[in-house]
Amino acid sequence: MKNFVIAGAGGFGREVYSYLLNSAKNAQIRGFLDDNPNALEGFGFAHKIISDFSSYIPLEGDAVIFAVANPKFKKKIAEILAARGAEFENFIHPNAAVSGSAKIGKGVVAAPFCFVQANAQIGDFVSINAAVKISSSAKIGNYSTISSNCVVGEKAELKEGAFMASSSILKGGATMFENSFLGANSCAQSCVKKGQTAFGNPAMPL
């Protein structure tokens, strides 16, 4: 039987913990990994932080669910855990709708009521929060995060490490380049350049 280990005890990690408990009643959870030993204080969780990322020792049957949402830290943490021998497990919530023709990488989390449509491509260590729509033939690069209620249009693309804040929209055919940020409730109708932060409708760089 798999023993789930949740990498990340911040807000997204705590959400994933709840999703896992609610969707898999017999789930065996071993605990969390986080560099902040106090990340779970005050939440009353039955499961605790096992260790920091760099001290993680995999046990037989461990399946690591990658629940780090901030793209600034994703790649480094994923590489640390991989070097420790972590076996990554995708978590696709039962209420998520993922097309059979979509391509899904490793270390992916897809939260409830998200839609991943035909021929979409989801890279490694991508976080897809609740009620997200990823339209057909869209491409989501490694280490990207799409917050709740976002829409990624048809043939739109997020490059590596891009971040869409809650309720933002990336129009069809548009691109968010590496490490770019699209603010909450914003609509990018063309491109967001590498490392750029954009807000508004239409989204404009800060």
C-alpha positions as CSV (number, residue, x, y, z in Angstrom):
1,M,0.0,0.0,0.0
2,K,1.2,3.5,-0.8
3,N,2.1,5.9,2.0
4,F,1.5,9.4,0.8
5,V,4.0,12.1,1.7
6,I,3.0,15.7,0.9
7,A,5.8,17.9,-0.1
8,G,4.9,21.4,1.1
9,A,2.9,22.3,4.3
10,G,1.9,25.8,3.2
11,G,-1.5,26.8,2.0
12,F,-1.6,24.6,-1.1
13,G,-0.1,21.6,0.7
14,R,-2.9,21.9,3.4
15,E,-5.5,22.0,0.6
16,V,-4.1,18.9,-1.0
17,Y,-4.1,17.2,2.4
18,S,-7.8,17.8,2.7
19,Y,-8.5,16.7,-0.9
20,L,-6.6,13.5,-0.2
21,L,-8.5,12.8,3.0
22,N,-11.9,13.5,1.3
23,S,-11.2,11.6,-1.9
24,A,-9.4,8.5,-0.7
25,K,-11.0,7.4,2.6
26,N,-8.4,4.6,3.1
27,A,-5.4,6.8,2.1
28,Q,-2.4,6.1,4.1
29,I,-0.7,9.5,4.8
30,R,2.8,9.5,6.4
31,G,3.1,13.2,6.8
32,F,4.5,16.4,5.3
33,L,7.8,17.7,4.2
34,D,8.7,21.4,4.7
35,D,11.6,23.6,5.6
36,N,9.4,25.4,8.1
37,P,8.9,23.1,11.1
38,N,6.0,25.3,12.4
39,A,4.0,25.4,9.2
40,L,1.2,23.3,10.6
41,E,0.9,24.9,14.0
42,G,-2.7,25.8,14.9
43,F,-4.4,23.7,12.2
44,G,-4.9,20.6,14.3
45,F,-3.9,18.1,11.7
46,A,-3.4,14.5,12.7
47,H,-0.3,14.2,10.5
48,K,2.8,16.2,11.1
49,I,6.0,17.3,9.3
50,I,8.4,14.4,8.9
51,S,11.4,16.4,8.0
52,D,12.7,19.3,5.9
53,F,13.2,18.6,2.2
54,S,16.9,18.0,2.2
55,S,16.7,15.5,5.1
56,Y,13.9,13.4,3.6
57,I,14.6,9.6,3.8
58,P,12.1,7.7,1.5
59,L,10.6,4.6,3.0
60,E,9.4,1.6,1.0
61,G,5.9,2.5,-0.4
62,D,6.3,6.3,-0.1
63,A,4.6,8.3,-2.8
64,V,5.4,12.0,-2.8
65,I,2.7,14.4,-3.8
66,F,4.3,17.7,-4.8
67,A,2.3,20.5,-3.3
68,V,4.6,23.5,-3.5
69,A,2.8,26.2,-5.3
70,N,5.4,29.0,-5.5
71,P,7.3,28.6,-8.8
72,K,10.3,30.4,-7.3
73,F,11.0,27.4,-5.2
74,K,9.6,24.5,-7.2
75,K,12.5,23.5,-9.3
76,K,15.1,23.6,-6.5
77,I,12.8,21.6,-4.1
78,A,11.9,19.0,-6.8
79,E,15.6,18.5,-7.6
80,I,16.4,18.1,-3.9
81,L,13.7,15.5,-3.5
82,A,14.7,13.6,-6.7
83,A,18.3,13.4,-5.4
84,R,17.0,11.9,-2.2
85,G,15.2,9.2,-4.2
86,A,11.7,10.5,-4.0
87,E,9.0,8.7,-6.0
88,F,6.6,11.3,-7.2
89,E,2.8,10.6,-7.5
90,N,0.4,12.6,-9.5
91,F,-2.7,13.6,-7.6
92,I,-5.8,14.0,-9.9
93,H,-8.9,14.7,-7.8
94,P,-11.8,12.4,-8.7
95,N,-13.9,15.5,-9.5
96,A,-11.3,16.8,-12.0
97,A,-12.1,16.2,-15.7
98,V,-8.9,15.3,-17.6
99,S,-9.2,14.4,-21.3
100,G,-7.8,11.1,-22.3
101,S,-5.8,12.8,-25.0
102,A,-4.1,15.2,-22.6
103,K,-0.5,14.6,-21.8
104,I,0.4,14.8,-18.1
105,G,3.9,15.0,-16.6
106,K,5.1,13.9,-13.2
107,G,4.5,15.6,-9.9
108,V,1.2,17.2,-11.1
109,V,-1.7,18.2,-8.8
110,A,-5.1,18.7,-10.3
111,A,-7.7,20.0,-7.8
112,P,-11.5,19.5,-7.8
113,F,-13.6,20.8,-10.7
114,C,-10.7,21.6,-13.0
115,F,-10.9,20.8,-16.7
116,V,-8.0,19.7,-18.8
117,Q,-9.3,19.5,-22.4
118,A,-8.3,17.5,-25.4
119,N,-4.6,17.5,-26.5
120,A,-3.5,19.8,-23.7
121,Q,0.1,19.3,-22.5
122,I,0.8,19.5,-18.8
123,G,4.5,19.6,-17.8
124,D,6.2,18.3,-14.7
125,F,5.4,19.7,-11.2
126,V,2.5,21.8,-12.4
127,S,-0.1,22.9,-9.8
128,I,-3.7,23.2,-11.1
129,N,-6.0,24.6,-8.5
130,A,-9.8,24.3,-8.2
131,A,-12.2,25.3,-11.0
132,V,-9.5,25.9,-13.6
133,K,-10.1,25.4,-17.3
134,I,-7.2,24.5,-19.5
135,S,-8.5,24.6,-23.1
136,S,-7.7,22.2,-25.9
137,S,-4.1,22.2,-27.2
138,A,-2.9,24.5,-24.4
139,K,0.7,23.9,-23.1
140,I,1.6,24.3,-19.5
141,G,5.3,24.4,-18.8
142,N,7.2,22.7,-16.0
143,Y,7.0,24.2,-12.5
144,S,4.0,26.5,-13.4
145,T,1.1,27.3,-11.1
146,I,-2.5,28.0,-12.1
147,S,-4.6,29.4,-9.3
148,S,-8.3,28.8,-8.7
149,N,-10.9,29.9,-11.3
150,C,-8.4,30.7,-14.0
151,V,-8.9,30.1,-17.7
152,V,-6.1,29.1,-20.2
153,G,-7.4,29.6,-23.7
154,E,-7.1,27.3,-26.7
155,K,-3.5,26.9,-27.9
156,A,-2.3,29.3,-25.2
157,E,1.0,28.6,-23.4
158,L,2.6,29.0,-20.0
159,K,6.4,28.6,-20.2
160,E,8.4,27.2,-17.3
161,G,7.7,28.8,-13.9
162,A,4.8,31.0,-15.0
163,F,2.1,31.9,-12.4
164,M,-1.5,32.8,-12.9
165,A,-3.2,34.3,-9.9
166,S,-6.8,33.6,-9.0
167,S,-9.5,34.3,-11.6
168,S,-7.0,35.4,-14.3
169,I,-7.4,34.6,-18.0
170,L,-4.8,33.9,-20.7
171,K,-6.5,34.3,-24.0
172,G,-6.3,31.7,-26.8
173,G,-3.0,31.7,-28.6
174,A,-1.3,34.0,-26.0
175,T,1.9,33.1,-24.1
176,M,3.2,33.7,-20.6
177,F,7.0,33.4,-20.8
178,E,9.3,32.0,-18.2
179,N,8.8,33.2,-14.6
180,S,6.1,35.6,-15.6
181,F,3.2,36.6,-13.3
182,L,-0.4,37.4,-14.2
183,G,-2.3,39.2,-11.5
184,A,-5.7,38.2,-10.0
185,N,-8.7,39.0,-12.1
186,S,-6.4,40.1,-15.0
187,C,-6.8,39.1,-18.7
188,A,-3.7,38.7,-20.9
189,Q,-4.8,39.1,-24.5
190,S,-1.3,38.7,-26.0
191,C,2.0,37.9,-24.3
192,V,3.5,38.4,-20.8
193,K,7.2,38.6,-21.2
194,K,9.9,36.7,-19.4
195,G,10.0,37.7,-15.7
196,Q,7.3,40.3,-16.2
197,T,4.4,41.0,-13.9
198,A,1.1,42.1,-15.6
199,F,-2.2,43.3,-14.1
200,G,-5.5,44.5,-15.5
201,N,-7.9,43.9,-18.4
202,P,-6.2,44.1,-20.8
203,A,-3.2,43.1,-18.7
204,M,-0.4,45.6,-18.7
205,P,3.2,45.2,-17.3
206,L,4.1,46.9,-14.1
